[in-house]
Amino acid sequence: MSGDSHGGMRDLLGAYALDMLEPGRRAAVSAHLDGCAACRAEFGFVAPAAELLPLADPDRASALPEPPPELGERILAGVRAERPARARAWRIRGPVAACAAALLVGFGAGAAAWHAAFAPAPVPLEGVATTAHDDGISAEAELVPHTWGVEIRLTGTGFREGRTYRATLFDGSGTAHPAGEFVGVGGDRMVCNLNSALLRQDAVGFEITDESGEPVVSSSF
């Protein structure tokens, strides 16, 4: 893949995580992620932020604060006061350099500790059994329980190129809940993220149907 194409796919990772791409473009990004370790690593940082975005309250957002009018003069005054001290600093730059190095080491350790404490936890994945109803299709699936619903991570081959497939989740009463669509890519391996507002504890299975409404993949859990 050319550098330009690779950069274009990286630019789409945010929209991909937010499920804002049309099916053809989403399928292309999924295929690219499957073969690009660098973009998968970057998507690992993008996806947790996208999961938190629905929790943001736009009504609580406010205009950016403006700096106080006297800030410029305060900065200039600080520079003037610093000049004599800077001259003295040149005479003791050895100890200062050592102190700065120690501070940098401390900062690095603090940053590592912060990341360990506040980095997003790994996304829980639940493997589920699938049944293919089309001899040409092979598929595997994992579920991701979110606070807003359940995500199906579908991996497969044999979905006919250019054909539209629909995913549906079912609750215990048999009610169908739409979980998105995707476009088949033929014999290439495809990774697709499908989302529904149905909560994991209420979901009992899903079904992938072709354009005629016939099931091609199903799962019960």
Secondary structure, 3 states (H helix, E strand, C coil): CCHHHHHHHHHCHHHHHCCCCCHHHHHHHHHHHHHCHHHHHHHHHHHHHHHHHHHCCHHHCCCCCCCCCCHHHHHHHHHHHHHHHHHHHHHCHHHHHHHHHHHHHHHHHHHHHHHHHHCCCCCCCEEECCEECCCCCEEEEEEEECCCCEEEEEEEECECCCCEEEEEEEECCCCEEEEEEEECCECCCEEEEEEECCCHHHEEEEEEECCCCCEEEEEEC
